[in-house]
Amino acid sequence: MTTSPYTSQSAFDGSRMRVLLLVDLHEGAQQQFLDAYEQMRDRVASIPGHLGDQVCQSVENPSQWVITSEWETAPPYLAWVNSDDHLETVRPLQSCVKELRSMRFGIVRETGVDRPRGGALQSAPREGDGVIRHALTFTVKPGSESKVAEILAGYAPPESRVDATTRLRRTTLFMHGNRVVRTVEVEGDLTAALRHVSRQPEVRAVEEAINPYLEQDRDLTDPESARTFFIRAAMPPVHHVARGGPEPGDLRREALYYPAKQGCGMALARLLARQDEAAAADPASPVHRSTVFQREDIVVRLIDVQGDPETDPVMALGIHGPRKAAVLARLLDGEVLGVTGPLTGARDANRLLAHAGMALITDRRAAQS
């Protein structure tokens, strides 16, 4: 898949990826950390798409380490890092680690490589808008949806300014049945922003208030329980495209939920990403911006759309033409949405749009966003 000039982020361009884990250890935990790494390295090496890794210790501060790994492309890494198998594999490291930060890079240029490598180099640098996007998703107990929506819509927004370089720009929450999706947009350091938000009293009060309604139990006073919950809830962006130019004044934010058939989540996200690139180049498309988030077989598409999506449901759904609609129907778990059968025209697209659309709970913007 060749990304367009409108694409600022993509897991589907076929380029190799390097992942850096910046690790700050508890005092005296260096050997324990290295032993835990030795236990997990063979398991990681067997993951399809994994090319190799290194563990490095700072020469200035013995408590600071870096684990680097290289992958043929982004999709196999994302499939691995979002799995329960990954969570169990890295669990022995958690008692050693005081702080951990993950950074992911597409490889653009390299020197001194004299052996065959899987994957390709990223063809060109991408231009972004200075905004980092992230999403969380979780489910609540059936029957509690209205109470949870009331809690999530009613809290006071946290302070948007994190530090001199980081600001929480926008937070939007949606629900589809008993599934909650929270998207955030950050200028600056995403990790610092998420840490800042988690410490705000109003946010902590909301998290405690929804605890009794969650399908996955968690104890926010237990760091391991909280960490496990948020790792499983993380839904990374796999593609972002924006048309650019002046922003229309009548943009509306919508979210669409695309539950995939088992094992088809990445293929469905790739299909939507490809279609969004085509839409960005089409002046007639109502979609001004689109971000595709994907975790396993859960795909959510966040769109800023001009006008009413129902006036052009095919474009709003991210499908263009009967062949693409047929592929979407094959990848989509229509039973989850209550929609079955082929997608053959605008009427079917309207029906799917009605079922896939997520209910907006709250959309909060920082001043001057």
Secondary structure, 3 states (H helix, E strand, C coil): CCCCCCEEEECCCCECEEEEEEEEECCCCHHHHHHHHHHHHHHHHCCCCEEEEEEEECCCCCCEEEEEEEECCHHHHHHHHCCHHHHHHHHHHHCCEEEEEEEEEECCCCCCCCCCCCCECCCCCCCCCCCEEEEEEEEECCCCHHHHHHHHHHCCCCCCECCCCCEEEEEEEEEECCEEEEEEEEECCHHHHHHHHHHCHHHHHHHHHHHHHECCCCCCCCHHHHHHHHHHHEECEEEEEECCCCCCCCEEEEEEEEEECCCCHHHHHHHHHHHHHHHHCCCCCCEEEEEEEEECCEEEEEEEEECCHHHCHHHHHCCCCHHHHHHHHHHECHHHHCCCCCCCCHHHHHHHHHHHECEEEEEEECCCC
